[in-house]
Amino acid sequence: MKPKHLISVVPHVVKLLLSLGILWLTLDFKFRKAKKTFENELIRNGVPKEAAKRLSKKYEEMKNQLKRTVLSSIRGFP
């Protein structure tokens, strides 16, 4: 690859990595917010607090599973 082409690719790679980083952080925030909203909705509808917390833990498990899937797919590339 010519140096001229390499230099033209670098800004795009940096932009892609920054976008993925922001997406990763946003994902954590949105899952946390969804978990809390789900928990509050259950409590508001009469589910005991302990049961609501136990049910809302599924959101955390889904987030962790999604992260593992993404990381494993990234590691799978040569």
N, C-alpha and C positions, 0 to 999 in steps of 0.2 A: 504494500500500500504506500502510495506516495505521501510525503509529509504534508503536502498541501491538502490532501483529502483527509488526513488524520486531524489536522487542525480544524477543518470544517465540521467534523463529527463531534468533537469534544463538547461544544456548547449544547448540542442535542442530548448527549449522554448525561451531562450535568443537570439539565432541565428534567430529564426523565427520572434521575435519582432523587432530585428534590421533590418532584411530584409524588413519587412512591413513598418517600419519608413522611410527607404531609398526610397522605392517604392513610398510612399506618397509624399515625397519631390520632387522626380523626376517627378512625375505626374504633380505637380504644374508648374515646370519649362517647361516641354514639352507642356503643354496647353498654357502657356504664349507665348512660341516661335511660336507655330502653329497659335495662334491668330494674332500675329504681322506679320507673313509671309503672312497669308491670307489677312490681311488688306493692306499690301504693294503691293501684287499682284493685288488686286482690284484697287488700286490707279494707278498702272502702266498701267492698261488696261482701264483707263478713267473714272472710277467711282469717283464721288465727295468724298472728304475726309470725310465729315460728314456721308454720306451714308455708306462708308466703315467701319467707326467706329461703326455705328449702327448694321451693319451686323456681324461684328466680335465679338460683345457682345454675340452672340449665343454660341461662344466657352466657354465663362465664365459661361454661364447658363448650358451648358453641363457638365462642370467640377463640378459645384456645385451639379447638379443632381446626377452625378456619386458618389461624396463624400457622399451625403445623403443616397444613396442606399447602399453603402458599410458600412457606420456607422449603418444604421438600421439593416442590416443583422448581424453585429457583436453584436449589442444589443439584437437581437432576440435569441441568444444562452443563455441557462441557466447558 
